[in-house]
Amino acid sequence: MKRHGYLFEHIIDMDNLRLAFYRAQRGKSSKEEIVLFRNDLDKNLLHIHNTLKNDHYHFGDYHYFTIYDPKQRTICAAPFAERVIHHAVMNVCSTLFDNHQIPYSYACRKNKGTFAAIQQAACYQKKHKWYLKLDVRKYFDSIDHAVLVEQLQRVYKDKQLCYILDQIIDSYHSRDDKGLPIGNLTSQYFANHYLSCADKYATEQLKIPAYIRYMDDILMWADSQSELIEKGLAFKDFLETKLKLILKPFILNKVEHGLPALGFIIFPCQIKLNQRSKNRFATKLSDNIHLLNQGEISETKFQQNVLALYGFINHAESKGFANYILQQTGSDTEGSNRVNRGGSWNNTAENCRVANRNNNTPSNRNNNLGFRLARSTKQTILNKCPYPSFVQEGKNSLSFPVSSYSTVEKREGFYTRINEDRNYDKMRLRVIS
C-alpha cells in the first residue's frame, strides 16, 4: 500500500490544534488543569505548535493510577497538553489507520464497535458448528516497539510525523522495549494497527471461513473441529514469530454451548449477559441510586449513567433481569410502587405538602385535584448533530472544514450535550393531572 507524506503540517496547523483541544477536553472541561489551559488557549496552542515544529516536545510524565472494573489495570494519564497532541495526530491519521483494517476488525473504528461485533458474531453462530476464541496475554504490555515502529514506517513516509510517533511509543516501557500506555488515545490506534497484519494472514492465507477481531479478542468459526485447531495453531505461530505475542489457552467449543465474548454469551438463537456483566449492572445501578439519594450527583448525571448501563444490557435478552434488579432497589417502573402522589390527591390538608407524599395504589383515588409523579420507561430522544468528518483525504493534502466542535441545545426540557456519533436516551418523570 502507498505510503503517505506531507501530514506533519496539517497536524501542527492551528485550526487542527484547536479542534484537538476541544476533543481532548470533552467531558472534563471543569477540571483545573483544563481550565488553566483554556484561559490562555491561543498561547498554549502556539507553544505546542512551536515545540512540535522544532522537535523539542518531551513526551511522558504520566500520572499512574489503578482501576479494578472490569479487571485490574494500571492507567497512564498524560498531561493535558500531551493529550491535545494525541488528538491532533489522530485527527489527521485516524482515517489512514482505518484504511489498513479489514472489514471484520471492530475496535477504534467509526460505525463499528462492541455491539456491531456482537451482532456479526451472532450471525456466524447460526452459520457454523464450531468456534475458537483466542486472546493475547497482557496485550498492551507485550507490544514490541521495534515491530510497531517498522509497521508505522510502512504507512507514513513523513519523517517529522514518524519522529513524533516514535517519541510517543518510546515514552512508556513495561519491559525490554515493549508496551503501550493504557489511557492514551494513540495507544488504542497503535494496538489496533499492530494486529492488522495478523487479520490479513488469517483471512487471506489461512482462509478462515469466519473471523472477527475486537482489539486482542479474536474469534474464528468453521464447521470442522480439526480445521479450527489446525488454523488456530498456525495463527498462534504467526503471532509468536512475527509479532512476538503470546496467546492464552484456546477456547474451543460447539456453537450451541454459547460463545463468551465482550460481556455476553452468544447462542445461535439468543444473546445473554454473562455473570460479570450482571454483577456490574447491579452494582453500578445501586451505586448511582445511592449517589442520587445522597445528593452527590444531579438527576441529569444519574439519567446519563443509568441509561448507559441500560444501553449495554439491552443488546441481550435482559428484561427480566433488569426488572428484578429494579424491584430489589425499589426503583421498578411497573406497578403501584412507581407512582408518588401529592397535593390534595386523596389526602387530608395535613398531608397536602409536596414533601409529604403518600405511596398509594392507582385504585386509591377520587376526583380531588392533585398530581401524580410516575417513573416512566425509557424514552428515546434522537439528538443527531451534523458533525462532519474533519479529515478528508485528498492528493497530498487534508482539509478541515469549519464547524462547531460541540453544541449544547435545549430540547423537551433537557439540556443535552451533543457529541460526535453520540445519541442520548432520557428517563424522566411524567406529570399527570
Secondary structure, 3 states (H helix, E strand, C coil): CCCECCCHHHHCCHHHHHHHHHHHCCCCCCCHHHHHHHHCHHHHHHHHHHHHHCCCCCCCCCEEEEECCCCCEEEEECCHHHHHHHHHHHHHHHHHHHHCCCCCECCCCCCCCHHHHHHHHHHHHHHCCEEEEEEECCHHHHCEHHHHHHHHHHHECCHHHHHHHHHHHHCCCCECCECCCCCCHHHHHHHHHHCHHHHHHHHHHCCCCEEEEECCEEEEEECCHHHHHHHHHHHHHHHHHHHCCCECCCEEEEHHHCEEECCEEECCCCEEECHHHHHHHHHHHHHHHHHHHCCCCCHHHHHHHHHHHHHHHCCCCCHHHHHHHHHHHCCCCCCHHHEEEECCCCCCHHHCCCCCCECCCCCCCCCCCCEEEEECCCEEECCCCCCCCCCEECCCCEECCCCCCCEEEEECCEEEEECCCCCEEECCEEEEC
